[in-house]
Amino acid sequence: MALVAATALAGCGAAGNSKNNSATQSSGNVQAIKNETIKATDPSKSPANANKRTDTFVATIKNPGGVFLPYFYRNAWDENINQPIFAALVVYDKDGNPAGDLAKSWEVSKDNLTYTYHLRDSAKFSDGTPVTADDVAFTLTLENDPAYNFGLADFTDIGIKGVADYQSGKADSISGIKVVDDKTVSVTTEKVNPVALTTIGSYVRSKKYYGKDYRRGKLDYLQQFYDKPLGAGPYELDKYVPGQEVRYKADPNYYGSKPKIEHLIFKVVTDDTALQSYQNGDTDTDVFIPDSDVLSQLKDFGWSDVNIRTNPYYSYSEFNTKKPYLTKEVCQALYYGLDRKQIVAAWYKGYGEVANVYAPPSNWAYSTKGVNTYECNPDKANELLDKDGWKKGPDGIREKDGKKLSLVYVTKDQTDPIISIGKEQWKKIGVDLQATVTDQNTETTRLKSGDYDLITFRTSVINDPYEAVKPFGTTDPQVNDNGYDNATVRKLVKESIAKSDRASREPIYQKIYQELSNDPPYLLIGYIKGFNAWNDRIQNGDKFFRGTGDSAIQLAKLSIKNQ
């Protein structure tokens, strides 16, 4: 907070007085800090607590909700705790390219509407039963059931043929899903969509286990399985202790051969305790908030390997565009009134870059051509607010129609510099910021209920650029959280998935980013470098990055040296 307090006193364009700002301010680009892996200098210094674990790998997690059933949870961390247990047909690798998991191969028809998956002969669930095409058909039926309302498995822009008839009761099955044979399934869609391959090929669930009580339109029965999962991934659930840890044991039936490390633990830690837990050997790996001091400590341990890389996601604050006073002009003014370089420098301590488009720099669609980068300009902010009818009152806060321009800001980070820097800078243009710090579950609840004006998150890993702009392509409140309504953007988003080749899609995303820049649904904040650290005793630790689609596959390849 010392850094935050210091920079809060500075005006637009000032870098603050932190020595850590130099990397960001000198270049303005996160790429100035190269991606690299720093190897341990003295693995023999590995802490005793870690060394005594000869058959257990301990990773960390923040705050899971404990629902062990893919796409039926409300807590984002539950996706992570499901990954070791369940396997998908097709996943993304760390470079964002499709990779086979339960599917050994696949074909896509010439019209890009039919997807045929060939399952591995060795694919089995943890109870030893084979994974079949019937299981895939059941999974897709479940996710397209009329009662499914979780929004995480969304086929709206894919449109599997026959779903509407099944949901209305006109048909007893979904005609577009064909079981060709025991190990082959074909799915025909009504729309071209470049992410259909992985969306259709998501986590497979056992029909025998999860489907015995299935009735169309009635999914409540699945709650009995939330804490008793059965999957085809490398690990099985052993024990879940809310607020403390998730324990797993190796699945002997895993198709890729039983994992070399028998036990896996996801240990619940906070940002405050993460480094100490790692240093003590209580954990074997973690992802740390970028900080040069933290990096120095990780190097000094001697036994730690560290990977520095640009994360494939970005941080942002959603404007609640359902609020009538958050007009385009007000949102633009909030951009101009905030020095985002200061925010990023304070938050990411020299390991960040201001985000200006809805894709990370590593993504193939990333382009800032024709995009307004909203350099801090209080005069422009004041001009926009004046134009929108907001006049400064005696206390300096703007008013319109008897209402003050006082905005509720929700975050889950106590050190969020918008609380101090943003509040001070926006006050200078007549905007009052009321900040609320809460936990992740409450933050998600407030998002869904609309109880906010601005609310800050970071995206999940972005593999395809459509994943980031998808909410703006629909008015469905299950997908479009903040009520953003721009017909031009909706049209462009639909166009962006009407073709499969990247060369045709890339210019469309440039237009999307330009339009979103002019009429912003979010206040984009930053891209960030991540520090992934692991004890050198873990072999292949450099390949395990939780959050990528193939992390479970890589997890199964880990081993412990001298085991």
C-alpha positions as CSV (number, residue, x, y, z in Angstrom):
1,M,0.0,0.0,0.0
2,A,3.0,2.3,0.4
3,L,3.4,2.4,-3.4
4,V,-0.3,3.0,-3.8
5,A,-0.3,5.9,-1.4
6,A,2.7,7.5,-3.1
7,T,1.3,7.3,-6.6
8,A,-2.1,8.5,-5.6
9,L,-0.7,11.9,-5.0
10,A,0.6,12.1,-8.6
11,G,-1.4,13.6,-11.4
12,C,-1.9,12.2,-15.0
13,G,1.3,11.1,-16.6
14,A,3.3,10.8,-13.4
15,A,4.9,7.5,-12.8
16,G,5.0,7.7,-9.0
17,N,8.2,7.2,-7.1
18,S,8.5,3.5,-7.0
19,K,11.7,2.0,-8.3
20,N,9.7,-0.8,-9.8
21,N,8.0,1.4,-12.3
22,S,10.9,1.8,-14.6
23,A,10.2,-1.3,-16.8
24,T,6.7,-0.2,-17.5
25,Q,7.3,3.5,-17.9
26,S,10.4,3.3,-20.0
27,S,8.8,1.2,-22.8
28,G,5.1,1.2,-22.0
29,N,5.1,-2.5,-23.1
30,V,5.1,-5.7,-21.1
31,Q,7.2,-7.3,-23.8
32,A,10.2,-5.3,-22.5
33,I,10.5,-7.9,-19.8
34,K,11.2,-11.1,-21.7
35,N,9.6,-14.5,-21.2
36,E,12.1,-16.8,-19.6
37,T,12.6,-19.8,-17.3
38,I,15.1,-19.3,-14.5
39,K,16.5,-22.6,-13.2
40,A,17.3,-23.4,-9.6
41,T,20.9,-22.8,-8.6
42,D,21.1,-25.2,-5.6
43,P,18.2,-27.8,-5.6
44,S,19.8,-29.4,-2.5
45,K,18.4,-26.5,-0.4
46,S,14.9,-27.8,-1.0
47,P,13.0,-27.4,2.4
48,A,12.5,-30.5,4.5
49,N,8.7,-30.2,4.4
50,A,8.7,-30.6,0.7
51,N,11.4,-33.4,0.6
52,K,9.4,-35.7,2.9
53,R,6.6,-35.8,0.4
54,T,7.8,-38.6,-1.9
55,D,4.4,-39.3,-3.5
56,T,2.5,-36.1,-3.2
57,F,2.4,-32.9,-5.3
58,V,0.9,-29.8,-3.6
59,A,-0.5,-27.0,-5.8
60,T,-2.5,-24.0,-4.6
61,I,-6.0,-22.6,-5.1
62,K,-7.8,-19.6,-3.8
63,N,-11.5,-20.2,-2.9
64,P,-13.3,-23.2,-4.5
65,G,-17.0,-23.7,-3.9
66,G,-16.8,-27.5,-3.9
67,V,-19.1,-28.4,-6.9
68,F,-17.3,-31.3,-8.7
69,L,-19.4,-31.4,-11.9
70,P,-18.2,-29.5,-14.9
71,Y,-20.3,-26.5,-15.9
72,F,-22.7,-26.9,-13.0
73,Y,-20.8,-24.6,-10.6
74,R,-21.1,-20.9,-9.9
75,N,-17.6,-20.4,-8.5
76,A,-14.9,-19.9,-11.1
77,W,-12.3,-21.7,-9.0
78,D,-14.4,-24.9,-9.3
79,E,-13.3,-25.2,-12.9
80,N,-9.8,-25.7,-11.6
81,I,-10.7,-28.4,-9.0
82,N,-12.6,-30.2,-11.7
83,Q,-9.7,-30.4,-14.2
84,P,-7.8,-33.3,-12.6
85,I,-11.0,-35.4,-12.4
86,F,-12.6,-34.9,-15.8
87,A,-11.3,-35.2,-19.3
88,A,-12.5,-33.6,-22.5
89,L,-12.5,-34.7,-26.1
90,V,-10.4,-31.8,-27.3
91,V,-8.6,-29.1,-25.3
92,Y,-6.3,-26.2,-26.0
93,D,-2.6,-26.4,-25.6
94,K,-0.6,-23.6,-24.0
95,D,-0.3,-21.9,-27.4
96,G,-4.0,-21.9,-27.9
97,N,-4.2,-24.7,-30.5
98,P,-6.6,-27.6,-30.4
99,A,-5.1,-30.8,-28.9
100,G,-6.6,-34.2,-28.5
101,D,-7.5,-35.5,-25.1
102,L,-10.1,-38.3,-25.0
103,A,-10.4,-37.9,-28.8
104,K,-7.5,-39.4,-30.7
105,S,-8.5,-37.6,-33.9
106,W,-11.4,-35.7,-35.5
107,E,-12.7,-34.5,-38.8
108,V,-14.6,-31.4,-39.7
109,S,-16.8,-31.4,-42.8
110,K,-16.1,-29.1,-45.8
111,D,-19.0,-26.8,-44.8
112,N,-17.6,-26.6,-41.2
113,L,-20.9,-27.8,-39.8
114,T,-20.3,-31.4,-38.9
115,Y,-17.7,-32.6,-36.4
116,T,-16.8,-36.3,-36.1
117,Y,-14.7,-37.4,-33.1
118,H,-12.9,-40.7,-32.7
119,L,-12.4,-41.7,-29.1
120,R,-9.2,-43.4,-27.8
121,D,-9.7,-47.1,-27.4
122,S,-8.0,-46.9,-24.0
123,A,-10.2,-44.1,-22.6
124,K,-11.9,-45.2,-19.4
125,F,-13.7,-43.6,-16.4
126,S,-12.1,-44.0,-13.0
127,D,-14.4,-46.9,-12.2
128,G,-12.9,-48.9,-15.2
129,T,-15.9,-48.5,-17.6
130,P,-14.9,-47.4,-21.1
131,V,-15.7,-44.0,-22.4
132,T,-18.0,-44.4,-25.3
133,A,-19.9,-42.3,-27.9
134,D,-23.0,-42.8,-25.9
135,D,-21.4,-40.9,-23.0
136,V,-20.5,-38.0,-25.4
137,A,-24.1,-37.9,-26.7
138,F,-25.5,-37.9,-23.1
139,T,-23.1,-35.1,-22.1
140,L,-24.2,-32.9,-25.0
141,T,-27.9,-33.7,-24.3
142,L,-27.4,-32.7,-20.6
143,E,-25.8,-29.4,-21.6
144,N,-28.6,-28.6,-24.1
145,D,-31.4,-29.6,-21.7
146,P,-34.2,-27.0,-21.4
147,A,-33.5,-26.8,-17.7
148,Y,-29.8,-26.0,-18.0
149,N,-29.4,-22.4,-16.9
150,F,-25.8,-22.2,-15.7
151,G,-24.5,-20.4,-18.8
152,L,-21.1,-22.1,-18.7
153,A,-21.9,-24.6,-21.5
154,D,-23.3,-22.3,-24.1
155,F,-24.2,-23.6,-27.6
156,T,-26.2,-20.5,-28.6
157,D,-23.8,-19.5,-31.4
158,I,-23.2,-23.1,-32.5
159,G,-26.7,-24.5,-32.6
160,I,-26.6,-28.2,-32.6
161,K,-29.2,-29.4,-35.1
162,G,-32.4,-30.6,-33.4
163,V,-31.9,-28.9,-30.0
164,A,-35.0,-26.7,-30.3
165,D,-37.2,-29.7,-31.1
166,Y,-35.7,-31.6,-28.2
167,Q,-36.2,-28.8,-25.7
168,S,-39.8,-28.2,-26.8
169,G,-40.7,-31.9,-26.5
170,K,-41.2,-32.4,-30.3
171,A,-38.4,-34.9,-30.4
172,D,-37.1,-37.5,-27.8
173,S,-33.5,-36.9,-28.8
174,I,-31.2,-34.3,-30.5
175,S,-31.1,-35.2,-34.2
176,G,-27.8,-33.6,-34.8
177,I,-26.0,-35.9,-32.4
178,K,-25.3,-39.3,-34.0
179,V,-23.6,-42.3,-32.4
180,V,-21.8,-43.8,-35.3
181,D,-20.3,-46.6,-33.4
182,D,-19.0,-47.3,-29.9
183,K,-16.0,-45.0,-30.3
184,T,-17.2,-42.5,-32.9
185,V,-19.7,-39.7,-32.5
186,S,-20.8,-37.1,-35.1
187,V,-22.3,-33.7,-34.3
188,T,-24.0,-31.5,-36.9
189,T,-24.5,-27.8,-36.2
190,E,-26.6,-25.1,-37.8
191,K,-24.0,-22.4,-37.7
192,V,-20.3,-22.1,-38.6
193,N,-18.3,-21.4,-35.4
194,P,-14.5,-21.7,-35.1
195,V,-14.8,-22.7,-31.4
196,A,-17.3,-25.4,-32.0
197,L,-14.6,-28.1,-32.0
198,T,-13.7,-27.5,-28.4
199,T,-17.1,-26.4,-27.2
200,I,-18.7,-29.6,-28.4
201,G,-15.7,-31.6,-27.3
202,S,-15.8,-30.5,-23.7
203,Y,-15.7,-32.6,-20.5
204,V,-17.3,-36.0,-21.0
205,R,-19.6,-37.4,-18.3
206,S,-20.6,-41.0,-17.8
207,K,-24.1,-41.8,-18.9
208,K,-24.2,-44.9,-16.8
209,Y,-23.3,-42.9,-13.6
210,Y,-24.9,-39.5,-14.2
211,G,-27.7,-40.5,-16.5
212,K,-29.6,-43.2,-14.7
213,D,-32.1,-40.7,-13.2
214,Y,-32.0,-38.2,-16.1
215,R,-35.4,-36.8,-17.2
216,R,-35.7,-34.0,-19.7
217,G,-36.3,-30.6,-18.0
218,K,-35.3,-31.9,-14.5
219,L,-31.7,-31.5,-13.6
220,D,-31.9,-31.1,-9.8
221,Y,-31.1,-34.7,-9.3
222,L,-27.5,-34.0,-10.3
223,Q,-26.9,-32.2,-7.0
224,Q,-26.4,-35.7,-5.4
225,F,-23.3,-36.0,-7.5
226,Y,-21.7,-32.7,-6.7
227,D,-19.4,-34.2,-4.1
228,K,-19.2,-37.7,-5.6
229,P,-17.6,-37.1,-9.1
230,L,-16.7,-39.8,-11.6
231,G,-14.5,-38.7,-14.5
232,A,-11.9,-39.9,-17.0
233,G,-9.1,-37.6,-15.9
234,P,-5.7,-38.5,-14.3
235,Y,-7.0,-38.2,-10.7
236,E,-10.0,-39.1,-8.6
237,L,-11.4,-37.1,-5.7
238,D,-10.2,-38.3,-2.4
239,K,-11.3,-35.7,0.1
240,Y,-12.6,-32.1,0.0
241,V,-12.2,-29.9,3.1
242,P,-14.0,-26.6,2.6
243,G,-11.7,-23.6,3.0
244,Q,-8.6,-25.8,3.4
245,E,-7.8,-28.3,0.7
246,V,-8.9,-30.7,-2.1
247,R,-7.2,-34.1,-2.0
248,Y,-6.9,-36.4,-5.1
249,K,-5.5,-39.8,-5.7
250,A,-4.1,-41.2,-9.0
251,D,-6.6,-42.8,-11.4
252,P,-5.2,-46.3,-12.3
253,N,-7.5,-46.4,-15.3
254,Y,-6.4,-43.1,-16.8
255,Y,-5.8,-43.6,-20.6
256,G,-2.4,-41.9,-20.5
257,S,-1.2,-44.4,-17.9
258,K,-1.6,-43.9,-14.2
259,P,0.1,-40.6,-13.1
260,K,3.6,-41.0,-11.7
261,I,2.7,-39.0,-8.5
262,E,0.2,-40.9,-6.4
263,H,-1.4,-38.0,-4.5
264,L,-2.4,-34.5,-5.5
265,I,-3.4,-31.7,-3.2
266,F,-4.9,-28.3,-4.0
267,K,-4.2,-26.3,-0.9
268,V,-6.2,-23.1,-0.2
269,V,-3.9,-20.2,0.3
270,T,-4.3,-16.4,0.3
271,D,-2.0,-13.9,-1.4
272,D,-0.7,-13.0,2.0
273,T,0.4,-16.6,2.9
274,A,1.4,-17.9,-0.5
275,L,5.1,-17.0,-0.5
276,Q,5.6,-18.2,3.0
277,S,3.9,-21.5,2.3
278,Y,6.1,-22.0,-0.7
279,Q,9.2,-21.1,1.1
280,N,8.4,-23.5,4.0
281,G,7.9,-26.3,1.5
282,D,4.2,-26.6,2.4
283,T,3.4,-26.2,-1.3
284,D,5.3,-27.4,-4.4
285,T,4.2,-24.7,-6.9
286,D,2.4,-21.4,-7.1
287,V,1.7,-18.4,-9.2
288,F,2.8,-15.2,-7.7
289,I,1.8,-11.6,-8.1
290,P,4.5,-9.9,-10.2
291,D,7.0,-8.1,-7.9
292,S,10.7,-7.7,-8.3
293,D,11.2,-8.3,-4.6
294,V,9.3,-11.5,-4.8
295,L,11.3,-12.6,-7.9
296,S,14.5,-11.9,-6.0
297,Q,13.3,-14.1,-3.1
298,L,12.4,-16.9,-5.4
299,K,15.8,-16.8,-7.0
300,D,17.5,-16.6,-3.6
301,F,15.8,-19.8,-2.4
302,G,18.2,-21.7,-4.7
303,W,15.8,-24.7,-5.1
304,S,13.0,-22.9,-7.0
305,D,12.5,-22.8,-10.8
306,V,10.7,-19.7,-12.0
307,N,8.9,-19.2,-15.3
308,I,8.1,-15.6,-16.3
309,R,5.6,-15.2,-19.1
310,T,2.9,-12.9,-20.4
311,N,-0.4,-14.3,-19.1
312,P,-3.1,-15.0,-21.8
313,Y,-5.7,-12.9,-20.1
314,Y,-6.3,-9.3,-18.9
315,S,-7.9,-7.4,-16.1
316,Y,-10.8,-5.1,-16.5
317,S,-13.7,-3.3,-14.7
318,E,-17.2,-3.8,-16.1
319,F,-19.4,-0.7,-16.5
320,N,-22.9,-1.5,-15.5
321,T,-24.4,-0.1,-18.7
322,K,-27.9,-1.0,-17.5
323,K,-27.5,2.1,-15.3
324,P,-28.9,5.1,-17.4
325,Y,-26.3,7.5,-16.1
326,L,-23.4,5.3,-17.4
327,T,-23.7,6.6,-20.9
328,K,-21.0,6.3,-23.6
329,E,-19.8,9.8,-22.8
330,V,-19.5,9.1,-19.1
331,C,-17.6,5.8,-19.7
332,Q,-15.3,7.6,-22.1
333,A,-14.8,10.3,-19.5
334,L,-13.8,7.7,-16.9
335,Y,-11.2,6.4,-19.3
336,Y,-9.8,9.9,-19.9
337,G,-9.9,10.9,-16.2
338,L,-7.8,7.9,-15.1
339,D,-4.0,7.4,-15.7
340,R,-4.1,3.7,-16.3
341,K,-0.3,3.7,-16.6
342,Q,-0.2,4.6,-12.9
343,I,-2.8,2.0,-12.1
344,V,-0.8,-0.8,-13.9
345,A,2.5,0.4,-12.5
346,A,1.1,0.3,-8.9
347,W,-0.8,-3.0,-9.3
348,Y,1.7,-5.0,-11.3
349,K,4.9,-3.3,-10.1
350,G,6.7,-3.0,-13.4
351,Y,5.4,-6.3,-14.8
352,G,2.3,-5.0,-16.6
353,E,1.1,-3.2,-19.7
354,V,-2.0,-1.1,-20.2
355,A,-4.7,-3.1,-22.0
356,N,-6.4,-1.4,-24.9
357,V,-8.1,-4.3,-26.7
358,Y,-10.1,-7.4,-25.7
359,A,-7.3,-9.9,-26.4
360,P,-3.9,-10.5,-24.8
361,P,-0.7,-9.6,-26.8
362,S,0.0,-13.2,-27.4
363,N,-3.3,-13.8,-29.2
364,W,-3.3,-14.0,-33.0
365,A,-6.2,-11.4,-33.2
366,Y,-4.4,-8.8,-31.0
367,S,-4.3,-5.4,-32.8
368,T,-4.5,-1.8,-31.6
369,K,-5.0,-0.4,-35.1
370,G,-7.5,2.4,-35.0
371,V,-8.1,1.9,-31.3
372,N,-8.4,4.8,-28.9
373,T,-5.7,4.2,-26.2
374,Y,-7.3,6.8,-23.9
375,E,-4.2,8.6,-22.7
376,C,-5.0,10.4,-19.5
377,N,-6.6,13.7,-20.4
378,P,-8.7,15.4,-17.6
379,D,-9.7,18.3,-20.0
380,K,-11.2,15.9,-22.4
381,A,-13.0,14.1,-19.5
382,N,-14.4,17.3,-18.3
383,E,-15.6,18.2,-21.8
384,L,-17.4,14.9,-22.2
385,L,-19.1,15.2,-18.8
386,D,-20.2,18.8,-19.6
387,K,-21.6,17.7,-22.9
388,D,-23.6,14.9,-21.2
389,G,-25.2,17.5,-18.8
390,W,-23.2,16.8,-15.6
391,K,-22.4,20.1,-13.8
392,K,-20.1,20.4,-10.8
393,G,-21.8,21.2,-7.6
394,P,-20.4,23.2,-4.6
395,D,-18.5,20.2,-3.4
396,G,-16.9,19.6,-6.8
397,I,-19.0,16.5,-7.5
398,R,-21.0,16.7,-10.6
399,E,-24.8,16.6,-10.6
400,K,-27.6,16.0,-13.1
401,D,-31.3,15.9,-12.6
402,G,-30.8,16.1,-8.9
403,K,-28.4,13.1,-8.8
404,K,-24.8,13.2,-7.9
405,L,-22.3,11.3,-10.1
406,S,-21.3,9.0,-7.3
407,L,-20.3,5.5,-8.5
408,V,-20.1,2.2,-6.5
409,Y,-16.9,0.3,-7.3
410,V,-16.6,-3.3,-6.3
411,T,-13.3,-5.2,-6.0
412,K,-12.0,-8.2,-4.1
413,D,-8.4,-6.9,-3.9
414,Q,-7.5,-4.8,-0.8
415,T,-4.5,-3.4,-2.6
416,D,-6.5,-2.4,-5.7
417,P,-5.0,1.0,-6.7
418,I,-8.2,2.2,-8.2
419,I,-9.5,2.5,-4.6
420,S,-6.9,5.3,-4.0
421,I,-5.4,6.4,-7.3
422,G,-8.7,6.1,-9.2
423,K,-10.8,7.8,-6.5
424,E,-8.4,10.7,-6.3
425,Q,-8.1,11.2,-10.1
426,W,-11.8,10.8,-10.8
427,K,-12.6,13.3,-8.0
428,K,-10.7,15.9,-10.0
429,I,-13.2,15.6,-12.8
430,G,-16.2,15.6,-10.5
431,V,-16.8,11.9,-10.1
432,D,-17.2,10.4,-6.6
433,L,-16.1,6.8,-6.2
434,Q,-17.4,4.7,-3.4
435,A,-15.2,1.5,-3.1
436,T,-16.3,-1.8,-1.6
437,V,-13.8,-4.6,-1.0
438,T,-15.5,-8.1,-0.8
439,D,-14.8,-11.7,-1.4
440,Q,-15.0,-13.5,-4.8
441,N,-18.4,-15.2,-4.2
442,T,-20.0,-11.9,-3.0
443,E,-18.5,-10.1,-6.0
444,T,-20.0,-12.6,-8.4
445,T,-23.4,-12.3,-6.7
446,R,-23.3,-8.5,-7.0
447,L,-22.4,-8.9,-10.7
448,K,-25.3,-11.1,-11.4
449,S,-27.7,-8.9,-9.4
450,G,-26.4,-5.7,-10.9
451,D,-25.5,-4.2,-7.6
452,Y,-22.5,-2.1,-8.8
453,D,-21.5,0.6,-11.2
454,L,-18.0,-0.7,-11.8
455,I,-16.8,-4.2,-10.8
456,T,-13.3,-5.5,-11.4
457,F,-12.3,-9.0,-12.6
458,R,-9.8,-10.6,-14.9
459,T,-10.7,-12.9,-17.8
460,S,-10.2,-16.6,-17.9
461,V,-7.4,-17.8,-20.2
462,I,-8.3,-16.6,-23.7
463,N,-7.6,-19.2,-26.4
464,D,-9.8,-17.8,-29.2
465,P,-10.6,-14.1,-29.4
466,Y,-14.3,-14.8,-29.6
467,E,-14.3,-16.0,-26.0
468,A,-13.6,-12.4,-24.8
469,V,-16.1,-10.6,-27.0
470,K,-18.9,-13.2,-26.9
471,P,-20.9,-11.3,-24.2
472,F,-21.2,-8.3,-26.4
473,G,-22.7,-10.4,-29.3
474,T,-25.9,-11.2,-27.5
475,T,-28.6,-9.6,-25.2
476,D,-29.0,-12.8,-23.2
477,P,-28.4,-11.8,-19.6
478,Q,-26.9,-15.2,-18.8
479,V,-24.0,-14.3,-21.1
480,N,-24.1,-10.5,-21.2
481,D,-23.7,-9.6,-17.6
482,N,-23.6,-5.8,-17.8
483,G,-26.4,-5.2,-20.3
484,Y,-24.2,-3.8,-23.0
485,D,-26.3,-3.0,-26.1
486,N,-24.6,-2.1,-29.4
487,A,-26.1,-3.5,-32.6
488,T,-23.0,-2.9,-34.6
489,V,-20.9,-4.9,-32.2
490,R,-23.5,-7.7,-32.1
491,K,-23.3,-7.9,-35.9
492,L,-19.5,-7.9,-36.0
493,V,-19.3,-10.6,-33.3
494,K,-21.6,-12.8,-35.2
495,E,-19.5,-12.2,-38.4
496,S,-16.3,-13.1,-36.5
497,I,-17.5,-16.6,-36.0
498,A,-19.1,-17.1,-39.4
499,K,-15.8,-18.2,-40.9
500,S,-13.2,-20.6,-39.5
501,D,-9.9,-19.3,-41.0
502,R,-7.9,-16.8,-39.0
503,A,-7.0,-14.7,-42.1
504,S,-10.7,-13.9,-42.7
505,R,-11.5,-13.4,-39.0
506,E,-8.6,-11.1,-38.1
507,P,-9.8,-7.9,-39.8
508,I,-13.3,-8.4,-38.2
509,Y,-11.7,-8.4,-34.7
510,Q,-9.9,-5.2,-35.6
511,K,-13.3,-3.6,-36.3
512,I,-14.7,-5.0,-33.1
513,Y,-11.9,-3.6,-31.0
514,Q,-12.3,-0.2,-32.7
515,E,-16.0,-0.1,-32.0
516,L,-15.6,-1.3,-28.4
517,S,-13.0,1.4,-28.0
518,N,-15.5,4.1,-29.1
519,D,-18.4,2.7,-27.1
520,P,-16.7,0.9,-24.2
521,P,-18.5,-1.8,-22.2
522,Y,-15.5,-2.3,-19.9
523,L,-12.7,-0.1,-18.5
524,L,-9.8,-2.2,-19.7
525,I,-6.9,-2.2,-17.1
526,G,-3.9,-4.3,-18.0
527,Y,-2.0,-7.4,-19.2
528,I,0.2,-8.9,-16.7
529,K,3.4,-11.0,-16.5
530,G,3.0,-14.1,-14.3
531,F,5.6,-15.8,-12.1
532,N,5.0,-19.5,-12.1
533,A,7.4,-21.1,-9.6
534,W,7.9,-24.8,-8.7
535,N,10.3,-26.8,-6.6
536,D,13.0,-28.2,-8.8
537,R,12.4,-31.6,-7.3
538,I,9.2,-31.7,-9.5
539,Q,10.2,-33.0,-13.0
540,N,8.4,-31.4,-15.9
541,G,7.1,-28.7,-13.6
542,D,7.6,-26.2,-16.5
543,K,4.8,-27.8,-18.4
544,F,2.1,-27.5,-15.7
545,F,0.3,-24.2,-15.9
546,R,-3.1,-24.6,-14.3
547,G,-5.7,-22.7,-16.4
548,T,-4.6,-23.9,-19.8
549,G,-6.9,-26.6,-21.3
550,D,-4.3,-29.3,-21.3
551,S,-3.2,-28.7,-17.7
552,A,-4.6,-32.1,-16.6
553,I,-2.7,-33.8,-19.3
554,Q,0.5,-32.2,-18.2
555,L,-0.3,-32.8,-14.6
556,A,-0.2,-36.6,-15.3
557,K,3.3,-36.2,-16.6
558,L,4.8,-34.8,-13.5
559,S,7.2,-36.8,-11.3
560,I,9.3,-36.3,-8.3
561,K,13.1,-36.6,-8.6
562,N,14.6,-39.5,-6.7
563,Q,11.2,-40.8,-6.0
